[in-house]
Amino acid sequence: MTRGLVVFAMVAASAGILTAAAQAPNDGGTLGVTCRVRGDARSREFRLSEAAAKSAAATDAARWQLSMRDAESRDAWINLRLPGARPTMTANTAALSYRNANGGRHVDLEVSSSGSRLEVWVDYGLEVNVEPDLDPHVDRLNTDGPLTAIDCAIDRGKE
């Protein structure tokens, strides 16, 4: 009986590791922007990246996502898909101004050599009606106004 519990615990732990890895944003070799908030008590890190396709039939509708991790979530990323988002990126700049149709997702990102700015507003209560499997922690992505004390890096991906 004890051996069965140990095997179950090992399988459950492995599944948790795989789930956490699957939820991580695509980084390291894919197009995106990573921003870390300077002097932030929460140690927030944001990443705009191409979302992993849920299936081979996935369309560009959910191609981009904004993810955040902080001291509380540690290595677990909280992902917010941005259907229809169209960021612009060059070697030195990145920009995204995103609003969805029902008003529950707003993301403004500007990255340049003269400084960066990020503002995020998400309302889980509005969005869960549109996306039933939405992570209930997405409200933690809210920046409560624009963040300008951020360091951002643009990853051009594999070119």
CNS distance restraints for C-alpha pairs under 8 A (distance, minus, plus):
assign (resid   1 and name CA) (resid   5 and name CA) 6.60 0.50 0.50
assign (resid   2 and name CA) (resid   6 and name CA) 6.34 0.50 0.50
assign (resid   3 and name CA) (resid   7 and name CA) 6.29 0.50 0.50
assign (resid   4 and name CA) (resid   8 and name CA) 6.16 0.50 0.50
assign (resid   5 and name CA) (resid   9 and name CA) 6.10 0.50 0.50
assign (resid   6 and name CA) (resid  10 and name CA) 6.20 0.50 0.50
assign (resid   7 and name CA) (resid  11 and name CA) 6.20 0.50 0.50
assign (resid   8 and name CA) (resid  12 and name CA) 6.05 0.50 0.50
assign (resid   9 and name CA) (resid  13 and name CA) 6.01 0.50 0.50
assign (resid  10 and name CA) (resid  14 and name CA) 6.12 0.50 0.50
assign (resid  11 and name CA) (resid  15 and name CA) 6.12 0.50 0.50
assign (resid  12 and name CA) (resid  16 and name CA) 6.26 0.50 0.50
assign (resid  13 and name CA) (resid  17 and name CA) 6.38 0.50 0.50
assign (resid  14 and name CA) (resid  18 and name CA) 6.25 0.50 0.50
assign (resid  15 and name CA) (resid  19 and name CA) 6.04 0.50 0.50
assign (resid  16 and name CA) (resid  20 and name CA) 6.18 0.50 0.50
assign (resid  17 and name CA) (resid  21 and name CA) 6.23 0.50 0.50
assign (resid  18 and name CA) (resid  22 and name CA) 6.09 0.50 0.50
assign (resid  19 and name CA) (resid  23 and name CA) 6.31 0.50 0.50
assign (resid  20 and name CA) (resid  24 and name CA) 6.55 0.50 0.50
assign (resid  20 and name CA) (resid  76 and name CA) 6.04 0.50 0.50
assign (resid  20 and name CA) (resid  77 and name CA) 7.82 0.50 0.50
assign (resid  23 and name CA) (resid  76 and name CA) 7.46 0.50 0.50
assign (resid  23 and name CA) (resid  77 and name CA) 6.40 0.50 0.50
assign (resid  23 and name CA) (resid  78 and name CA) 7.75 0.50 0.50
assign (resid  23 and name CA) (resid  79 and name CA) 7.30 0.50 0.50
assign (resid  24 and name CA) (resid  76 and name CA) 7.00 0.50 0.50
assign (resid  24 and name CA) (resid  77 and name CA) 5.52 0.50 0.50
assign (resid  24 and name CA) (resid  79 and name CA) 7.97 0.50 0.50
assign (resid  25 and name CA) (resid  47 and name CA) 7.27 0.50 0.50
assign (resid  25 and name CA) (resid  49 and name CA) 6.47 0.50 0.50
assign (resid  25 and name CA) (resid  50 and name CA) 7.75 0.50 0.50
assign (resid  25 and name CA) (resid  51 and name CA) 6.84 0.50 0.50
assign (resid  25 and name CA) (resid  52 and name CA) 7.81 0.50 0.50
assign (resid  25 and name CA) (resid  65 and name CA) 7.90 0.50 0.50
assign (resid  25 and name CA) (resid  67 and name CA) 6.51 0.50 0.50
assign (resid  25 and name CA) (resid  77 and name CA) 7.20 0.50 0.50
assign (resid  25 and name CA) (resid  79 and name CA) 7.50 0.50 0.50
assign (resid  26 and name CA) (resid  30 and name CA) 6.38 0.50 0.50
assign (resid  26 and name CA) (resid  49 and name CA) 6.11 0.50 0.50
assign (resid  26 and name CA) (resid  50 and name CA) 6.44 0.50 0.50
assign (resid  26 and name CA) (resid  51 and name CA) 6.67 0.50 0.50
assign (resid  26 and name CA) (resid  52 and name CA) 6.94 0.50 0.50
assign (resid  27 and name CA) (resid  31 and name CA) 7.78 0.50 0.50
assign (resid  27 and name CA) (resid  32 and name CA) 7.36 0.50 0.50
assign (resid  27 and name CA) (resid  49 and name CA) 7.19 0.50 0.50
assign (resid  28 and name CA) (resid 155 and name CA) 7.84 0.50 0.50
assign (resid  28 and name CA) (resid 157 and name CA) 7.45 0.50 0.50
assign (resid  29 and name CA) (resid 155 and name CA) 7.28 0.50 0.50
assign (resid  29 and name CA) (resid 156 and name CA) 7.64 0.50 0.50
assign (resid  29 and name CA) (resid 157 and name CA) 4.41 0.50 0.50
assign (resid  29 and name CA) (resid 158 and name CA) 5.39 0.50 0.50
assign (resid  30 and name CA) (resid  49 and name CA) 7.40 0.50 0.50
assign (resid  30 and name CA) (resid  50 and name CA) 7.26 0.50 0.50
assign (resid  30 and name CA) (resid 155 and name CA) 6.80 0.50 0.50
assign (resid  30 and name CA) (resid 156 and name CA) 6.74 0.50 0.50
assign (resid  30 and name CA) (resid 157 and name CA) 3.87 0.50 0.50
assign (resid  30 and name CA) (resid 158 and name CA) 6.29 0.50 0.50
assign (resid  31 and name CA) (resid  49 and name CA) 6.28 0.50 0.50
assign (resid  31 and name CA) (resid  50 and name CA) 6.68 0.50 0.50
assign (resid  31 and name CA) (resid 154 and name CA) 7.80 0.50 0.50
assign (resid  31 and name CA) (resid 155 and name CA) 5.39 0.50 0.50
assign (resid  31 and name CA) (resid 156 and name CA) 4.78 0.50 0.50
assign (resid  31 and name CA) (resid 157 and name CA) 4.27 0.50 0.50
assign (resid  31 and name CA) (resid 158 and name CA) 7.68 0.50 0.50
assign (resid  32 and name CA) (resid  47 and name CA) 7.03 0.50 0.50
assign (resid  32 and name CA) (resid  48 and name CA) 5.35 0.50 0.50
assign (resid  32 and name CA) (resid  49 and name CA) 4.40 0.50 0.50
assign (resid  32 and name CA) (resid  50 and name CA) 6.84 0.50 0.50
assign (resid  32 and name CA) (resid 154 and name CA) 6.02 0.50 0.50
assign (resid  32 and name CA) (resid 155 and name CA) 5.16 0.50 0.50
assign (resid  32 and name CA) (resid 156 and name CA) 6.65 0.50 0.50
assign (resid  32 and name CA) (resid 157 and name CA) 7.34 0.50 0.50
assign (resid  33 and name CA) (resid  47 and name CA) 5.60 0.50 0.50
assign (resid  33 and name CA) (resid  48 and name CA) 5.15 0.50 0.50
assign (resid  33 and name CA) (resid  49 and name CA) 6.64 0.50 0.50
assign (resid  33 and name CA) (resid  94 and name CA) 7.62 0.50 0.50
assign (resid  33 and name CA) (resid 152 and name CA) 6.69 0.50 0.50
assign (resid  33 and name CA) (resid 153 and name CA) 5.65 0.50 0.50
assign (resid  33 and name CA) (resid 154 and name CA) 4.53 0.50 0.50
assign (resid  33 and name CA) (resid 155 and name CA) 5.90 0.50 0.50
assign (resid  34 and name CA) (resid  45 and name CA) 7.16 0.50 0.50
assign (resid  34 and name CA) (resid  46 and name CA) 5.74 0.50 0.50
assign (resid  34 and name CA) (resid  47 and name CA) 4.40 0.50 0.50
assign (resid  34 and name CA) (resid  48 and name CA) 6.52 0.50 0.50
assign (resid  34 and name CA) (resid 152 and name CA) 5.44 0.50 0.50
assign (resid  34 and name CA) (resid 153 and name CA) 5.36 0.50 0.50
assign (resid  34 and name CA) (resid 154 and name CA) 6.61 0.50 0.50
assign (resid  34 and name CA) (resid 155 and name CA) 7.83 0.50 0.50
assign (resid  35 and name CA) (resid  45 and name CA) 5.70 0.50 0.50
assign (resid  35 and name CA) (resid  46 and name CA) 5.12 0.50 0.50
assign (resid  35 and name CA) (resid  47 and name CA) 6.32 0.50 0.50
assign (resid  35 and name CA) (resid 150 and name CA) 6.18 0.50 0.50
assign (resid  35 and name CA) (resid 151 and name CA) 5.40 0.50 0.50
assign (resid  35 and name CA) (resid 152 and name CA) 4.06 0.50 0.50
assign (resid  35 and name CA) (resid 153 and name CA) 6.48 0.50 0.50
assign (resid  36 and name CA) (resid  43 and name CA) 7.56 0.50 0.50
assign (resid  36 and name CA) (resid  44 and name CA) 6.08 0.50 0.50
assign (resid  36 and name CA) (resid  45 and name CA) 4.46 0.50 0.50
assign (resid  36 and name CA) (resid  46 and name CA) 6.38 0.50 0.50
assign (resid  36 and name CA) (resid 150 and name CA) 5.49 0.50 0.50
assign (resid  36 and name CA) (resid 151 and name CA) 5.35 0.50 0.50
assign (resid  36 and name CA) (resid 152 and name CA) 6.46 0.50 0.50
assign (resid  37 and name CA) (resid  43 and name CA) 6.69 0.50 0.50
assign (resid  37 and name CA) (resid  44 and name CA) 5.77 0.50 0.50
assign (resid  37 and name CA) (resid  45 and name CA) 6.47 0.50 0.50
assign (resid  37 and name CA) (resid 147 and name CA) 7.70 0.50 0.50
assign (resid  37 and name CA) (resid 149 and name CA) 6.01 0.50 0.50
assign (resid  37 and name CA) (resid 150 and name CA) 4.37 0.50 0.50
assign (resid  37 and name CA) (resid 151 and name CA) 6.51 0.50 0.50
assign (resid  38 and name CA) (resid  43 and name CA) 7.93 0.50 0.50
assign (resid  38 and name CA) (resid 149 and name CA) 5.50 0.50 0.50
assign (resid  38 and name CA) (resid 150 and name CA) 5.40 0.50 0.50
assign (resid  38 and name CA) (resid 151 and name CA) 6.95 0.50 0.50
assign (resid  39 and name CA) (resid  43 and name CA) 7.59 0.50 0.50
assign (resid  40 and name CA) (resid  44 and name CA) 6.75 0.50 0.50
assign (resid  42 and name CA) (resid  70 and name CA) 5.67 0.50 0.50
assign (resid  42 and name CA) (resid  71 and name CA) 5.42 0.50 0.50
assign (resid  42 and name CA) (resid  72 and name CA) 7.39 0.50 0.50
assign (resid  43 and name CA) (resid  70 and name CA) 5.16 0.50 0.50
assign (resid  43 and name CA) (resid  71 and name CA) 5.54 0.50 0.50
assign (resid  44 and name CA) (resid  68 and name CA) 6.80 0.50 0.50
assign (resid  44 and name CA) (resid  69 and name CA) 5.84 0.50 0.50
assign (resid  44 and name CA) (resid  70 and name CA) 4.35 0.50 0.50
assign (resid  44 and name CA) (resid  71 and name CA) 7.08 0.50 0.50
assign (resid  45 and name CA) (resid  68 and name CA) 5.56 0.50 0.50
assign (resid  45 and name CA) (resid  69 and name CA) 5.50 0.50 0.50
assign (resid  45 and name CA) (resid  70 and name CA) 6.26 0.50 0.50
assign (resid  46 and name CA) (resid  66 and name CA) 6.97 0.50 0.50
assign (resid  46 and name CA) (resid  67 and name CA) 5.60 0.50 0.50
assign (resid  46 and name CA) (resid  68 and name CA) 4.43 0.50 0.50
assign (resid  46 and name CA) (resid  69 and name CA) 6.77 0.50 0.50
assign (resid  47 and name CA) (resid  66 and name CA) 5.64 0.50 0.50
assign (resid  47 and name CA) (resid  67 and name CA) 5.11 0.50 0.50
assign (resid  47 and name CA) (resid  68 and name CA) 6.34 0.50 0.50
assign (resid  48 and name CA) (resid  64 and name CA) 7.10 0.50 0.50
assign (resid  48 and name CA) (resid  65 and name CA) 5.81 0.50 0.50
assign (resid  48 and name CA) (resid  66 and name CA) 4.52 0.50 0.50
assign (resid  48 and name CA) (resid  67 and name CA) 6.43 0.50 0.50
assign (resid  49 and name CA) (resid  64 and name CA) 5.72 0.50 0.50
assign (resid  49 and name CA) (resid  65 and name CA) 5.66 0.50 0.50
assign (resid  49 and name CA) (resid  66 and name CA) 6.55 0.50 0.50
assign (resid  49 and name CA) (resid  67 and name CA) 7.94 0.50 0.50
assign (resid  50 and name CA) (resid  63 and name CA) 5.53 0.50 0.50
assign (resid  50 and name CA) (resid  64 and name CA) 4.47 0.50 0.50
assign (resid  50 and name CA) (resid  65 and name CA) 6.23 0.50 0.50
assign (resid  51 and name CA) (resid  62 and name CA) 6.96 0.50 0.50
assign (resid  51 and name CA) (resid  63 and name CA) 5.18 0.50 0.50
assign (resid  51 and name CA) (resid  64 and name CA) 4.98 0.50 0.50
assign (resid  51 and name CA) (resid  65 and name CA) 5.48 0.50 0.50
assign (resid  51 and name CA) (resid  81 and name CA) 7.32 0.50 0.50
assign (resid  52 and name CA) (resid  63 and name CA) 7.51 0.50 0.50
assign (resid  53 and name CA) (resid  58 and name CA) 5.75 0.50 0.50
assign (resid  53 and name CA) (resid  63 and name CA) 7.39 0.50 0.50
assign (resid  54 and name CA) (resid  58 and name CA) 6.38 0.50 0.50
assign (resid  58 and name CA) (resid  62 and name CA) 7.86 0.50 0.50
assign (resid  59 and name CA) (resid  63 and name CA) 7.16 0.50 0.50
assign (resid  60 and name CA) (resid  83 and name CA) 7.60 0.50 0.50
assign (resid  60 and name CA) (resid  84 and name CA) 6.87 0.50 0.50
assign (resid  61 and name CA) (resid  82 and name CA) 7.90 0.50 0.50
assign (resid  61 and name CA) (resid  83 and name CA) 4.53 0.50 0.50
assign (resid  61 and name CA) (resid  84 and name CA) 4.72 0.50 0.50
assign (resid  61 and name CA) (resid  85 and name CA) 7.75 0.50 0.50
assign (resid  62 and name CA) (resid  81 and name CA) 6.05 0.50 0.50
assign (resid  62 and name CA) (resid  82 and name CA) 5.84 0.50 0.50
assign (resid  62 and name CA) (resid  83 and name CA) 4.06 0.50 0.50
assign (resid  62 and name CA) (resid  84 and name CA) 6.31 0.50 0.50
assign (resid  62 and name CA) (resid  85 and name CA) 7.80 0.50 0.50
assign (resid  63 and name CA) (resid  81 and name CA) 7.79 0.50 0.50
assign (resid  63 and name CA) (resid  82 and name CA) 7.34 0.50 0.50
assign (resid  63 and name CA) (resid  83 and name CA) 6.66 0.50 0.50
assign (resid  63 and name CA) (resid  84 and name CA) 7.38 0.50 0.50
assign (resid  63 and name CA) (resid  85 and name CA) 7.61 0.50 0.50
assign (resid  64 and name CA) (resid  81 and name CA) 6.12 0.50 0.50
assign (resid  64 and name CA) (resid  82 and name CA) 5.40 0.50 0.50
assign (resid  64 and name CA) (resid  83 and name CA) 6.81 0.50 0.50
assign (resid  64 and name CA) (resid  84 and name CA) 7.82 0.50 0.50
assign (resid  64 and name CA) (resid  85 and name CA) 6.31 0.50 0.50
assign (resid  65 and name CA) (resid  79 and name CA) 6.57 0.50 0.50
assign (resid  65 and name CA) (resid  80 and name CA) 5.39 0.50 0.50
assign (resid  65 and name CA) (resid  81 and name CA) 4.13 0.50 0.50
assign (resid  65 and name CA) (resid  82 and name CA) 5.10 0.50 0.50
assign (resid  66 and name CA) (resid  79 and name CA) 5.94 0.50 0.50
assign (resid  66 and name CA) (resid  80 and name CA) 5.21 0.50 0.50
assign (resid  66 and name CA) (resid  81 and name CA) 6.41 0.50 0.50
assign (resid  66 and name CA) (resid  82 and name CA) 7.15 0.50 0.50
assign (resid  67 and name CA) (resid  77 and name CA) 5.98 0.50 0.50
assign (resid  67 and name CA) (resid  78 and name CA) 5.35 0.50 0.50
assign (resid  67 and name CA) (resid  79 and name CA) 4.34 0.50 0.50
assign (resid  67 and name CA) (resid  80 and name CA) 6.05 0.50 0.50
assign (resid  67 and name CA) (resid 141 and name CA) 7.94 0.50 0.50
assign (resid  68 and name CA) (resid  77 and name CA) 5.47 0.50 0.50
assign (resid  68 and name CA) (resid  78 and name CA) 5.28 0.50 0.50
assign (resid  68 and name CA) (resid  79 and name CA) 6.73 0.50 0.50
assign (resid  68 and name CA) (resid 141 and name CA) 6.37 0.50 0.50
assign (resid  69 and name CA) (resid  73 and name CA) 5.75 0.50 0.50
assign (resid  69 and name CA) (resid  74 and name CA) 6.30 0.50 0.50
assign (resid  69 and name CA) (resid  75 and name CA) 6.60 0.50 0.50
assign (resid  69 and name CA) (resid  76 and name CA) 6.25 0.50 0.50
assign (resid  69 and name CA) (resid  77 and name CA) 4.88 0.50 0.50
assign (resid  69 and name CA) (resid  78 and name CA) 6.28 0.50 0.50
assign (resid  70 and name CA) (resid  74 and name CA) 5.66 0.50 0.50
assign (resid  70 and name CA) (resid  75 and name CA) 7.87 0.50 0.50
assign (resid  73 and name CA) (resid  77 and name CA) 7.09 0.50 0.50
assign (resid  78 and name CA) (resid 135 and name CA) 7.09 0.50 0.50
assign (resid  78 and name CA) (resid 137 and name CA) 6.77 0.50 0.50
assign (resid  78 and name CA) (resid 138 and name CA) 6.34 0.50 0.50
assign (resid  78 and name CA) (resid 141 and name CA) 7.91 0.50 0.50
assign (resid  79 and name CA) (resid 135 and name CA) 7.33 0.50 0.50
assign (resid  79 and name CA) (resid 138 and name CA) 7.13 0.50 0.50
assign (resid  80 and name CA) (resid 134 and name CA) 7.77 0.50 0.50
assign (resid  80 and name CA) (resid 135 and name CA) 7.93 0.50 0.50
assign (resid  80 and name CA) (resid 138 and name CA) 6.69 0.50 0.50
assign (resid  82 and name CA) (resid  98 and name CA) 7.84 0.50 0.50
assign (resid  82 and name CA) (resid 100 and name CA) 7.93 0.50 0.50
assign (resid  83 and name CA) (resid 100 and name CA) 7.83 0.50 0.50
assign (resid  85 and name CA) (resid  96 and name CA) 7.65 0.50 0.50
assign (resid  85 and name CA) (resid  98 and name CA) 6.21 0.50 0.50
assign (resid  86 and name CA) (resid  96 and name CA) 6.82 0.50 0.50
assign (resid  87 and name CA) (resid  94 and name CA) 7.06 0.50 0.50
assign (resid  87 and name CA) (resid  95 and name CA) 5.62 0.50 0.50
assign (resid  87 and name CA) (resid  96 and name CA) 4.54 0.50 0.50
assign (resid  87 and name CA) (resid  97 and name CA) 7.54 0.50 0.50
assign (resid  88 and name CA) (resid  94 and name CA) 5.56 0.50 0.50
assign (resid  88 and name CA) (resid  95 and name CA) 5.32 0.50 0.50
assign (resid  88 and name CA) (resid  96 and name CA) 6.58 0.50 0.50
assign (resid  89 and name CA) (resid  93 and name CA) 5.68 0.50 0.50
assign (resid  89 and name CA) (resid  94 and name CA) 4.30 0.50 0.50
assign (resid  89 and name CA) (resid  95 and name CA) 6.59 0.50 0.50
assign (resid  90 and name CA) (resid  94 and name CA) 6.37 0.50 0.50
assign (resid  91 and name CA) (resid 154 and name CA) 7.36 0.50 0.50
assign (resid  91 and name CA) (resid 156 and name CA) 7.07 0.50 0.50
assign (resid  92 and name CA) (resid 111 and name CA) 7.79 0.50 0.50
assign (resid  92 and name CA) (resid 112 and name CA) 5.99 0.50 0.50
assign (resid  92 and name CA) (resid 113 and name CA) 6.79 0.50 0.50
assign (resid  92 and name CA) (resid 154 and name CA) 7.30 0.50 0.50
assign (resid  93 and name CA) (resid 110 and name CA) 7.53 0.50 0.50
assign (resid  93 and name CA) (resid 111 and name CA) 5.20 0.50 0.50
assign (resid  93 and name CA) (resid 112 and name CA) 4.63 0.50 0.50
assign (resid  93 and name CA) (resid 113 and name CA) 7.42 0.50 0.50
assign (resid  93 and name CA) (resid 154 and name CA) 7.58 0.50 0.50
assign (resid  94 and name CA) (resid 109 and name CA) 7.44 0.50 0.50
assign (resid  94 and name CA) (resid 110 and name CA) 5.85 0.50 0.50
assign (resid  94 and name CA) (resid 111 and name CA) 4.96 0.50 0.50
assign (resid  94 and name CA) (resid 112 and name CA) 6.86 0.50 0.50
assign (resid  94 and name CA) (resid 154 and name CA) 7.32 0.50 0.50
assign (resid  95 and name CA) (resid 108 and name CA) 7.59 0.50 0.50
assign (resid  95 and name CA) (resid 109 and name CA) 5.30 0.50 0.50
assign (resid  95 and name CA) (resid 110 and name CA) 4.58 0.50 0.50
assign (resid  95 and name CA) (resid 111 and name CA) 6.31 0.50 0.50
assign (resid  96 and name CA) (resid 107 and name CA) 7.11 0.50 0.50
assign (resid  96 and name CA) (resid 108 and name CA) 5.58 0.50 0.50
assign (resid  96 and name CA) (resid 109 and name CA) 5.06 0.50 0.50
assign (resid  96 and name CA) (resid 110 and name CA) 6.73 0.50 0.50
assign (resid  97 and name CA) (resid 106 and name CA) 7.73 0.50 0.50
assign (resid  97 and name CA) (resid 107 and name CA) 5.93 0.50 0.50
assign (resid  97 and name CA) (resid 108 and name CA) 4.57 0.50 0.50
assign (resid  97 and name CA) (resid 109 and name CA) 6.52 0.50 0.50
assign (resid  98 and name CA) (resid 105 and name CA) 7.57 0.50 0.50
assign (resid  98 and name CA) (resid 106 and name CA) 5.52 0.50 0.50
assign (resid  98 and name CA) (resid 107 and name CA) 5.04 0.50 0.50
assign (resid  98 and name CA) (resid 108 and name CA) 6.28 0.50 0.50
assign (resid  99 and name CA) (resid 103 and name CA) 6.47 0.50 0.50
assign (resid  99 and name CA) (resid 104 and name CA) 7.85 0.50 0.50
assign (resid  99 and name CA) (resid 105 and name CA) 5.70 0.50 0.50
assign (resid  99 and name CA) (resid 106 and name CA) 4.65 0.50 0.50
assign (resid  99 and name CA) (resid 107 and name CA) 6.74 0.50 0.50
assign (resid 100 and name CA) (resid 104 and name CA) 6.71 0.50 0.50
assign (resid 100 and name CA) (resid 105 and name CA) 5.65 0.50 0.50
assign (resid 100 and name CA) (resid 106 and name CA) 6.99 0.50 0.50
assign (resid 102 and name CA) (resid 126 and name CA) 7.64 0.50 0.50
assign (resid 103 and name CA) (resid 126 and name CA) 7.96 0.50 0.50
assign (resid 104 and name CA) (resid 121 and name CA) 7.48 0.50 0.50
assign (resid 104 and name CA) (resid 122 and name CA) 5.44 0.50 0.50
assign (resid 104 and name CA) (resid 123 and name CA) 5.00 0.50 0.50
assign (resid 104 and name CA) (resid 124 and name CA) 7.39 0.50 0.50
assign (resid 104 and name CA) (resid 126 and name CA) 5.61 0.50 0.50
assign (resid 104 and name CA) (resid 127 and name CA) 5.74 0.50 0.50
assign (resid 105 and name CA) (resid 120 and name CA) 7.71 0.50 0.50
assign (resid 105 and name CA) (resid 121 and name CA) 5.93 0.50 0.50
assign (resid 105 and name CA) (resid 122 and name CA) 4.73 0.50 0.50
assign (resid 105 and name CA) (resid 123 and name CA) 6.80 0.50 0.50
assign (resid 105 and name CA) (resid 127 and name CA) 7.70 0.50 0.50
assign (resid 106 and name CA) (resid 119 and name CA) 7.81 0.50 0.50
assign (resid 106 and name CA) (resid 120 and name CA) 5.68 0.50 0.50
assign (resid 106 and name CA) (resid 121 and name CA) 5.10 0.50 0.50
assign (resid 106 and name CA) (resid 122 and name CA) 6.47 0.50 0.50
assign (resid 107 and name CA) (resid 118 and name CA) 7.45 0.50 0.50
assign (resid 107 and name CA) (resid 119 and name CA) 5.79 0.50 0.50
assign (resid 107 and name CA) (resid 120 and name CA) 4.63 0.50 0.50
assign (resid 107 and name CA) (resid 121 and name CA) 6.61 0.50 0.50
assign (resid 108 and name CA) (resid 117 and name CA) 7.68 0.50 0.50
assign (resid 108 and name CA) (resid 118 and name CA) 5.65 0.50 0.50
assign (resid 108 and name CA) (resid 119 and name CA) 5.13 0.50 0.50
assign (resid 108 and name CA) (resid 120 and name CA) 6.55 0.50 0.50
assign (resid 109 and name CA) (resid 116 and name CA) 7.57 0.50 0.50
assign (resid 109 and name CA) (resid 117 and name CA) 5.71 0.50 0.50
assign (resid 109 and name CA) (resid 118 and name CA) 4.56 0.50 0.50
assign (resid 109 and name CA) (resid 119 and name CA) 6.59 0.50 0.50
assign (resid 110 and name CA) (resid 116 and name CA) 5.40 0.50 0.50
assign (resid 110 and name CA) (resid 117 and name CA) 5.15 0.50 0.50
assign (resid 110 and name CA) (resid 118 and name CA) 6.56 0.50 0.50
assign (resid 111 and name CA) (resid 115 and name CA) 6.33 0.50 0.50
assign (resid 111 and name CA) (resid 116 and name CA) 4.37 0.50 0.50
assign (resid 111 and name CA) (resid 117 and name CA) 6.57 0.50 0.50
assign (resid 111 and name CA) (resid 152 and name CA) 6.77 0.50 0.50
assign (resid 112 and name CA) (resid 116 and name CA) 5.99 0.50 0.50
assign (resid 115 and name CA) (resid 148 and name CA) 7.46 0.50 0.50
assign (resid 116 and name CA) (resid 148 and name CA) 5.89 0.50 0.50
assign (resid 116 and name CA) (resid 149 and name CA) 7.80 0.50 0.50
assign (resid 116 and name CA) (resid 150 and name CA) 6.44 0.50 0.50
assign (resid 116 and name CA) (resid 151 and name CA) 7.09 0.50 0.50
assign (resid 116 and name CA) (resid 152 and name CA) 6.83 0.50 0.50
assign (resid 117 and name CA) (resid 146 and name CA) 6.39 0.50 0.50
assign (resid 117 and name CA) (resid 147 and name CA) 5.53 0.50 0.50
assign (resid 117 and name CA) (resid 148 and name CA) 4.70 0.50 0.50
assign (resid 117 and name CA) (resid 149 and name CA) 7.85 0.50 0.50
assign (resid 117 and name CA) (resid 150 and name CA) 7.14 0.50 0.50
assign (resid 118 and name CA) (resid 143 and name CA) 7.91 0.50 0.50
assign (resid 118 and name CA) (resid 146 and name CA) 5.54 0.50 0.50
assign (resid 118 and name CA) (resid 147 and name CA) 5.15 0.50 0.50
assign (resid 118 and name CA) (resid 148 and name CA) 6.77 0.50 0.50
assign (resid 119 and name CA) (resid 142 and name CA) 7.65 0.50 0.50
assign (resid 119 and name CA) (resid 143 and name CA) 5.82 0.50 0.50
assign (resid 119 and name CA) (resid 144 and name CA) 7.62 0.50 0.50
assign (resid 119 and name CA) (resid 145 and name CA) 5.85 0.50 0.50
assign (resid 119 and name CA) (resid 146 and name CA) 4.39 0.50 0.50
assign (resid 119 and name CA) (resid 147 and name CA) 6.12 0.50 0.50
assign (resid 120 and name CA) (resid 141 and name CA) 6.51 0.50 0.50
assign (resid 120 and name CA) (resid 142 and name CA) 5.03 0.50 0.50
assign (resid 120 and name CA) (resid 143 and name CA) 5.37 0.50 0.50
assign (resid 120 and name CA) (resid 144 and name CA) 7.52 0.50 0.50
assign (resid 120 and name CA) (resid 145 and name CA) 7.49 0.50 0.50
assign (resid 120 and name CA) (resid 146 and name CA) 7.66 0.50 0.50
assign (resid 121 and name CA) (resid 139 and name CA) 7.74 0.50 0.50
assign (resid 121 and name CA) (resid 141 and name CA) 7.22 0.50 0.50
assign (resid 121 and name CA) (resid 142 and name CA) 4.80 0.50 0.50
assign (resid 121 and name CA) (resid 143 and name CA) 6.77 0.50 0.50
assign (resid 121 and name CA) (resid 144 and name CA) 7.38 0.50 0.50
assign (resid 122 and name CA) (resid 127 and name CA) 7.96 0.50 0.50
assign (resid 122 and name CA) (resid 138 and name CA) 6.78 0.50 0.50
assign (resid 122 and name CA) (resid 139 and name CA) 5.59 0.50 0.50
assign (resid 122 and name CA) (resid 141 and name CA) 7.06 0.50 0.50
assign (resid 122 and name CA) (resid 142 and name CA) 6.07 0.50 0.50
assign (resid 123 and name CA) (resid 127 and name CA) 6.22 0.50 0.50
assign (resid 123 and name CA) (resid 138 and name CA) 7.85 0.50 0.50
assign (resid 123 and name CA) (resid 139 and name CA) 6.14 0.50 0.50
assign (resid 124 and name CA) (resid 128 and name CA) 5.73 0.50 0.50
assign (resid 124 and name CA) (resid 134 and name CA) 7.85 0.50 0.50
assign (resid 124 and name CA) (resid 136 and name CA) 6.46 0.50 0.50
assign (resid 124 and name CA) (resid 137 and name CA) 7.99 0.50 0.50
assign (resid 124 and name CA) (resid 138 and name CA) 6.47 0.50 0.50
assign (resid 124 and name CA) (resid 139 and name CA) 6.03 0.50 0.50
assign (resid 125 and name CA) (resid 129 and name CA) 7.30 0.50 0.50
assign (resid 126 and name CA) (resid 130 and name CA) 7.51 0.50 0.50
assign (resid 127 and name CA) (resid 131 and name CA) 6.04 0.50 0.50
assign (resid 127 and name CA) (resid 132 and name CA) 7.99 0.50 0.50
assign (resid 127 and name CA) (resid 134 and name CA) 7.55 0.50 0.50
assign (resid 128 and name CA) (resid 132 and name CA) 4.90 0.50 0.50
assign (resid 128 and name CA) (resid 133 and name CA) 7.18 0.50 0.50
assign (resid 128 and name CA) (resid 134 and name CA) 5.87 0.50 0.50
assign (resid 134 and name CA) (resid 138 and name CA) 7.76 0.50 0.50
assign (resid 137 and name CA) (resid 141 and name CA) 7.97 0.50 0.50
assign (resid 138 and name CA) (resid 142 and name CA) 7.87 0.50 0.50
assign (resid 143 and name CA) (resid 147 and name CA) 6.82 0.50 0.50
